[in-house]
Amino acid sequence: MKPTRPISGRAGRASIRVGLRVIDLTKGQSMPDGDTALIEAETASRRAPAAVAPDLLPARPQSPRLAVALMTPWDQQCGNAEYAKRLAVGLERFSDVLPFDMQNFIDGDRRISAGEMNRYFADLIGRVNRSRADLVHIQHEFCFFARRIGPSNQRFADVCRRLDKPLVVSLHTWLKSMTRNQRNRPISQLCEGMFHRLRNRHISAALHRADAIVLHSKDTHKYFVETFPKLKKRVTVVPIPIERVASQHVTPTFVKHARETWVMMPGFVSRYKGHGHLLSAFKHLPESFKLVVAGGIHPKDKTGNDYWMDLIQQADVWGLQSRIIFTGFLGDPAEQGAVLSQADVFVLPYDEVGQSGSAVLADALSYDRPVITSRARSMFVYRMEKQTAFSSIAIDVGDAEAFAKTIKECARAEEKFHPDAQSHRDAARAAYSLDKTQAAYERVYHSVLTGAARAA
């Protein structure tokens, strides 16, 4: 993938890649493949002479399709960028998706001045407002607006206020600080209410500006409506779609040998992913079991190298070197799919970090293989219906022997130990398919453009 675009700099000709097409944002025409960054419109060529009455000007041609400005990381190694591109495939069935690449400010290589941040966001907002988009859809993470939570919320509120188009916001993370703490004494309740409103005043202002809000789980929805009851009718729960990427035409870079059992852990190698729990479990698994870490260190993670060194030292001490396969970052979705399709069992021993949903979990469920997770709340997104309740298995990943036992059972005889798992995975894939996601977003966008979402 291309490296992250610098924060400041001139904008050039506007173009995007949508599906297999590239659309010129200044003319709405197809053009050869080019830069995916959006840039300032050619306003001078469109400015009418002052002597011409406004009602005599020719009407601007309208596209028969809805145009959505998708504000999200796009051309960078980022989980949200990968998710946004998958989502765009569904949205492209009924709309033109215009991606506006957003910086990820978490643990950047250098400090960014307030002036530079102001210029970056002024340019971004200006390009979005000048685009032909009918509405704006922000994929929200705190690190897309600033390094720290407070400044991020303040910047998020400012961005929402300055956008002059109908607005949809998807919240990917729900922080504990956003939920009001319960207190017993009346005076404590009063003080907590004041502090809670003060802490969340900026994100509250941003969300009240939004015409519709999308959450990825019923669990997050519960906290949201408790915190922002007046916004209850603007909220829609749309889980991250479970959709397998076509990879039959790709020869995988890594190939499983006969008699090997692949325990697959996809995604970036980050501390909260819990790789250490899995290494502990591997001490209790047969030699034929191989751990495949299908991902690399996140380029924005400053602690990533330290975490990597911790893991390989742990593998050295326990003699697991020959049983671990590191694939590195798999930038091509088809190449990634070709590797993941060889899994015998998927494992996601994540820590609790407030994720609203997990795209990695959705990826794992898209393959007809057992999925073992931790008890983090985001791991239950697809288990909240009776027909999908056992689509994955949640265990105490800190118990190495029990973890290893579950891996062995799932890899060798899932139908014996977990007889309902297969049918529940099938039901989950049907209930949370990309088709269902597309239909849900189509309803959300329609309600925003007709004013029904805000009027509810």
Rosetta blueprint (number, residue, H / E / L):
1 M L
2 K L
3 P L
4 T L
5 R L
6 P L
7 I L
8 S L
9 G L
10 R L
11 A L
12 G L
13 R L
14 A L
15 S E
16 I E
17 R E
18 V E
19 G L
20 L L
21 R E
22 V E
23 I E
24 D E
25 L L
26 T L
27 K L
28 G L
29 Q L
30 S E
31 M L
32 P L
33 D L
34 G L
35 D L
36 T L
37 A L
38 L L
39 I L
40 E L
41 A L
42 E L
43 T H
44 A H
45 S H
46 R H
47 R L
48 A L
49 P L
50 A L
51 A L
52 V L
53 A L
54 P H
55 D H
56 L H
57 L L
58 P L
59 A L
60 R L
61 P L
62 Q L
63 S L
64 P L
65 R L
66 L E
67 A E
68 V E
69 A E
70 L E
71 M E
72 T E
73 P L
74 W L
75 D L
76 Q L
77 Q L
78 C L
79 G H
80 N H
81 A H
82 E H
83 Y H
84 A H
85 K H
86 R H
87 L H
88 A H
89 V H
90 G H
91 L H
92 E L
93 R L
94 F L
95 S E
96 D E
97 V E
98 L E
99 P E
100 F E
101 D E
102 M L
103 Q L
104 N L
105 F L
106 I L
107 D L
108 G L
109 D L
110 R L
111 R L
112 I L
113 S L
114 A H
115 G H
116 E H
117 M H
118 N H
119 R H
120 Y H
121 F H
122 A H
123 D H
124 L H
125 I H
126 G H
127 R H
128 V H
129 N H
130 R H
131 S L
132 R L
133 A L
134 D L
135 L E
136 V E
137 H E
138 I E
139 Q E
140 H E
141 E L
142 F H
143 C H
144 F H
145 F L
146 A L
147 R L
148 R L
149 I H
150 G H
151 P H
152 S H
153 N H
154 Q H
155 R H
156 F H
157 A H
158 D H
159 V H
160 C H
161 R H
162 R H
163 L L
164 D L
165 K L
166 P L
167 L E
168 V E
169 V E
170 S E
171 L E
172 H L
173 T E
174 W L
175 L L
176 K H
177 S H
178 M H
179 T L
180 R L
181 N L
182 Q L
183 R L
184 N L
185 R L
186 P H
187 I H
188 S H
189 Q H
190 L H
191 C H
192 E H
193 G H
194 M H
195 F H
196 H H
197 R H
198 L H
199 R H
200 N L
201 R H
202 H H
203 I H
204 S H
205 A H
206 A H
207 L H
208 H H
209 R H
210 A L
211 D L
212 A E
213 I E
214 V E
215 L E
216 H L
217 S L
218 K H
219 D H
220 T H
221 H H
222 K H
223 Y H
224 F H
225 V H
226 E H
227 T H
228 F L
229 P H
230 K H
231 L H
232 K H
233 K H
234 R H
235 V E
236 T E
237 V E
238 V L
239 P L
240 I L
241 P L
242 I L
243 E L
244 R L
245 V L
246 A L
247 S L
248 Q L
249 H L
250 V L
251 T L
252 P L
253 T L
254 F L
255 V L
256 K L
257 H L
258 A L
259 R L
260 E L
261 T E
262 W E
263 V E
264 M E
265 M E
266 P E
267 G L
268 F L
269 V L
270 S L
271 R H
272 Y H
273 K H
274 G L
275 H H
276 G H
277 H H
278 L H
279 L H
280 S H
281 A H
282 F H
283 K L
284 H L
285 L L
286 P L
287 E L
288 S L
289 F E
290 K E
291 L E
292 V E
293 V E
294 A E
295 G L
296 G L
297 I L
298 H L
299 P L
300 K L
301 D L
302 K L
303 T L
304 G H
305 N H
306 D H
307 Y H
308 W H
309 M H
310 D H
311 L H
312 I H
313 Q H
314 Q H
315 A H
316 D H
317 V H
318 W H
319 G L
320 L L
321 Q H
322 S H
323 R H
324 I E
325 I E
326 F E
327 T L
328 G L
329 F L
330 L L
331 G L
332 D L
333 P H
334 A H
335 E H
336 Q H
337 G H
338 A H
339 V H
340 L H
341 S L
342 Q L
343 A L
344 D L
345 V E
346 F E
347 V E
348 L E
349 P L
350 Y L
351 D L
352 E L
353 V L
354 G L
355 Q E
356 S L
357 G L
358 S L
359 A H
360 V H
361 L H
362 A H
363 D H
364 A H
365 L H
366 S L
367 Y L
368 D L
369 R L
370 P L
371 V E
372 I E
373 T E
374 S L
375 R L
376 A L
377 R H
378 S H
379 M H
380 F H
381 V H
382 Y H
383 R H
384 M L
385 E L
386 K L
387 Q L
388 T L
389 A L
390 F L
391 S L
392 S L
393 I E
394 A E
395 I L
396 D L
397 V L
398 G L
399 D L
400 A H
401 E H
402 A H
403 F H
404 A H
405 K H
406 T H
407 I H
408 K H
409 E H
410 C H
411 A H
412 R H
413 A H
414 E H
415 E H
416 K H
417 F H
418 H L
419 P L
420 D L
421 A H
422 Q H
423 S H
424 H H
425 R H
426 D H
427 A H
428 A H
429 R H
430 A H
431 A H
432 Y L
433 S L
434 L H
435 D H
436 K H
437 T H
438 Q H
439 A H
440 A H
441 Y H
442 E H
443 R H
444 V H
445 Y H
446 H H
447 S H
448 V H
449 L H
450 T H
451 G L
452 A H
453 A H
454 R H
455 A H
456 A L
